[in-house]
Amino acid sequence: MTLNELNALTPSQAYQYFEQACAAKNWVSQMVEARPYYSLARIETQAKLAWKACNNDDILEAFTAHPMIGDVDSLRAKFANTKAIASGEQSGTAQASEETLLALKKANEDYLKKHGFIFIICATGLSADTMLNALLARLPNSTDEEITIAAGEQLKITLLRLNKALTEEEKSE
């Protein structure tokens, strides 16, 4: 999609477009209302401002749209609208050993039980072992600490998704 195409979308279409990058309704609404955009830099700036304006409920809402790291079945079933983007983000799990995948599953379950939301990490370019090590390192954190850390990871993911969704022609502007 080009910036001109994005700017020409109806509010409903723009909402659907931005929802692919982040599922927090407050964030999406802010992104739609801030149109038109004339550069990727302006979209990124607005995305950061909108995210900063989100409260904990908005942040937790964004987390619900993520599949659990390594849970490809969940990715396919629950997140069809972000499937292509999110599966690429988790490509490191495709090369993982069975032992690592089982350890990821167990640690993810422990994390969810402790914090009430799934482990969020910007997984692009990370191996399953790296994700597992990060998960294990963050598991002892308090829930408040994890919301802050995971919110930062969510913003990284959102910015990557926005960047991927625009055509190369638009990125050079």
N, C-alpha and C positions, 0 to 999 in steps of 0.2 A: 504494500500500500504506500502511496506517496503522501506527502503532507497535504497537497491540494485535495486528494481524495478523502483523507481523514477530515479535513476542514469542511468538506461538502456533505459528509454523512448527516443523516437526521440525528437528533439527540438520542433516539432509541438505538440506532445503529452504532453511534459513537460509544454509547454505554456498553454495548456488547463487545465492541473492539477493545476498550480499555479493561473490561472485566476479564479478558484473556490474560492480561498482565498481572492483575491483582484483584482478588475477590472482595475486598473491603468496599462495601457500597458507598460509604462516605468518600473514600479516596476516588472511586470511579466517578461519582457525581462531580467532585471538584475538578477532575481532569476534563470532563465533558464541558462544564461551565467555563473553563479557562480558554476554550478554543476561540479564535483560530491560532494555530501554531505555525510559525514561519521558519523554524529550525529545530533540529534534533536537540540542540543545547537548551532551547526554551522548553521543550517537552520534558527533558531530564530535570531542569530546574523546577518546573511545576510539579513533577512527580515527587521530588524531594520535599517541596513545601507542603503539598497535599498530605504526604505521609507524616510529616512532622505535626500536622494538625489533627491527626487521627488519635483517638484515645485507645485504652487497652481493649475495649470491646471490639473496636474496628480492627485492631491488630490481630486479635484472636479469630475474628471472622475471616481475615485473609488466610490464616493458617489452615482453616478447615478445607480450603480448596486444594491443598497439597496431598499427594499420595504419600504414604509412609515410604521412606527411602528403601528401595529394593523391592517394594511390593508392586510388581508389574501388573498383577491381576486387578488390584485396586486402581491402579493408574488407568487401565482400560475401561473398567466398569464405571467408576465414579467421576472421572475427570475427562470425559470425551472432548469437551471444548478446549482443553489445554493439553490434550494427549500428546500431540506432536512436539510441542515445546518442552513439556516436562520430561518426556521420555529421553530426549536428547540431553537434558540437564542431568539425568541419572545414568548416562551411558556407562559410567565407571562400574556400575553394579553388574553389567553384562559380562565382564571379565573376571568376576569374583569367584573364589573357591566356594564350595558348598559350606565349608566350615565358617568362612567369613559371613556368608549370607545368613546362616543360622544365628551367628553371634549378633549380626545387625538386627535381625528380627527380635531376638530376646532383649537386646539393649533398647530397641525402640519401644517395645512393650513396657519395659521398666520405666522408661522416660515418660511415656504417656500416662502411666499409672501415677507417677510422682507429680507431674506438672499439669496434667489435664489437657494437654495438647501434644501433637506429634513434634518430633525433633525437626527443626528447620535449619537447613544449611544450604548455601549456594553451592550446589553439587557439581556445577559445570567444571569439567576438567579434573575432578577429584576421583581417585580410585576408591573402591569399596573399603579397602583397608584404611585409607586416610579418613573417610567418613566415619568408620567405626571408631577410630582413635579419637576423633573430635567428639563424637557422641559420648564415649566413655569419659572423656575429660570434662565434658559439660554436665553430665548426669548428676554429680554431687551439688551443683549450683542450686541456689534458692530459685523458686518459681519467678520471683520478681527479676532476679538477674537474668534468667532465661528468657523472659519476655523481652527484655531490653536487647539481649544478644540476638535472639531470633528475629526481632523487628529489624535489626540491622541487616541480617541475612535476607529477610524478605525484601527489603529495599534493593539490595544487590540483584536479586532474582527479577524483581519488577523492571529494573533498568535494563537488564539483559534482554528480557522479553520485549520491551518496547523497542529496543535497538534492533532486534531480530525481525520484528514485524514490519519495519520500514524498508523500502527498497534501497539497494545500494546507491542509486542515483540521488536519493534524498539524503543519505548519510553524508555525502561529500559536501553538502551545502553548509 
